[in-house]
Amino acid sequence: QVQLVESGGGLVQPGGSLRLSCVASGSIFSINAMGWYRQAPGKQRELVAVITSGGSTNYADSVKGRFTISRDNAKNTVYLQMNSLKPEDTAVYYCNADITRRRVRSDYWGQGTQVTVSS
């Protein structure tokens, strides 16, 4: 059994910052890529940022220069530092991880954390 648990969402004013965290726990052999996705009301889920086990990163154009993804492999944790937040960043943010356990590689998702950017 593997669980991804996100934290750090909330309400913030435009221009503000939030830091999301996601911890993976359970019977894990290795964690490959980890990432953050978001889904706004009435829209499809979209990739925000991804980081490989080696630390390579990729970002959606809409968040480049404002968001930073990082990970602590010893803690099985991925972070998303979000600065200069805009109302259009409002969404449910989901953690995703590509995890190998018992020789099987699978995709796992967290339950989501709400981020609301509003004055």
C-alpha positions as CSV (number, residue, x, y, z in Angstrom):
1,Q,0.0,0.0,0.0
2,V,1.3,3.5,-0.9
3,Q,-0.1,6.8,0.2
4,L,0.6,10.3,-1.0
5,V,-0.5,13.0,1.5
6,E,-0.4,16.7,0.5
7,S,-0.4,19.7,2.8
8,G,0.1,23.4,2.6
9,G,-2.9,24.6,0.6
10,G,-5.1,27.5,1.6
11,L,-6.3,31.0,0.8
12,V,-3.7,33.7,-0.2
13,Q,-3.9,37.1,-1.7
14,P,-2.6,37.8,-5.2
15,G,1.1,38.3,-5.1
16,G,1.4,36.0,-2.0
17,S,3.2,32.7,-1.6
18,L,2.4,29.2,-0.5
19,R,4.5,26.0,-0.1
20,L,2.9,22.7,-0.8
21,S,4.4,19.4,0.5
22,C,3.6,15.8,-0.4
23,V,4.9,12.8,1.5
24,A,4.9,9.3,0.0
25,S,4.6,6.5,2.5
26,G,4.2,2.7,2.5
27,S,5.9,-0.2,0.9
28,I,8.1,1.7,-1.5
29,F,11.2,0.3,-3.3
30,S,12.0,3.5,-5.2
31,I,10.4,6.7,-6.4
32,N,11.1,7.9,-9.9
33,A,9.5,11.2,-11.0
34,M,7.4,13.2,-8.7
35,G,5.2,16.1,-9.8
36,W,2.4,18.5,-9.1
37,Y,-0.8,18.8,-11.2
38,R,-3.7,21.1,-10.8
39,Q,-7.4,21.2,-11.8
40,A,-9.5,24.3,-11.8
41,P,-13.3,24.2,-11.9
42,G,-14.6,23.2,-15.3
43,K,-11.1,22.6,-16.6
44,Q,-8.9,19.5,-17.2
45,R,-6.2,18.5,-14.9
46,E,-2.9,20.0,-16.1
47,L,0.8,19.5,-15.3
48,V,2.3,22.2,-13.1
49,A,5.8,20.9,-12.5
50,V,7.7,17.6,-12.4
51,I,11.1,16.5,-11.0
52,T,13.0,13.4,-11.7
53,S,14.9,11.3,-9.2
54,G,18.1,12.9,-10.4
55,G,16.7,16.4,-9.9
56,S,15.9,17.5,-13.4
57,T,12.8,19.7,-13.5
58,N,10.2,20.8,-16.0
59,Y,7.5,23.4,-15.6
60,A,4.3,24.6,-17.3
61,D,4.9,27.8,-19.1
62,S,2.3,29.5,-17.0
63,V,4.3,29.0,-13.8
64,K,7.9,29.4,-15.0
65,G,9.8,31.9,-12.9
66,R,7.2,31.8,-10.1
67,F,7.0,28.2,-8.9
68,T,9.9,26.0,-7.8
69,I,9.6,22.2,-7.4
70,S,12.1,20.3,-5.2
71,R,12.3,17.0,-3.4
72,D,14.0,15.4,-0.4
73,N,14.6,11.8,-1.4
74,A,15.5,10.7,2.1
75,K,12.1,11.8,3.2
76,N,10.1,10.7,0.1
77,T,8.8,14.2,-0.1
78,V,8.2,16.7,-2.9
79,Y,7.6,20.4,-2.5
80,L,6.1,23.1,-4.6
81,Q,7.1,26.7,-3.6
82,M,4.6,29.0,-5.2
83,N,5.4,32.8,-5.4
84,S,3.7,35.7,-7.0
85,L,0.5,33.8,-7.0
86,K,-2.3,34.9,-9.3
87,P,-6.1,34.4,-9.2
88,E,-5.7,32.0,-12.2
89,D,-3.5,29.7,-10.0
90,T,-6.6,28.9,-8.0
91,A,-7.2,25.1,-8.3
92,V,-7.0,21.8,-6.5
93,Y,-3.3,20.8,-6.6
94,Y,-2.5,17.1,-6.8
95,C,0.7,15.3,-6.0
96,N,1.8,12.5,-8.4
97,A,4.6,10.0,-8.0
98,D,5.9,7.2,-10.2
99,I,6.7,4.5,-7.7
100,T,8.2,1.1,-7.9
101,R,7.1,-1.4,-5.3
102,R,7.5,-5.2,-5.4
103,R,9.0,-4.9,-8.9
104,V,5.9,-3.1,-10.2
105,R,6.0,0.5,-11.3
106,S,2.8,2.5,-11.0
107,D,1.4,6.0,-10.8
108,Y,0.1,7.2,-7.5
109,W,-2.0,10.3,-6.7
110,G,-2.7,12.3,-3.6
111,Q,-6.1,13.4,-2.5
112,G,-5.5,17.0,-3.5
113,T,-5.2,20.3,-1.7
114,Q,-7.1,23.5,-2.4
115,V,-5.2,26.6,-3.3
116,T,-7.3,29.8,-3.6
117,V,-5.8,33.1,-4.7
118,S,-8.2,35.9,-4.0
119,S,-8.3,39.4,-2.4
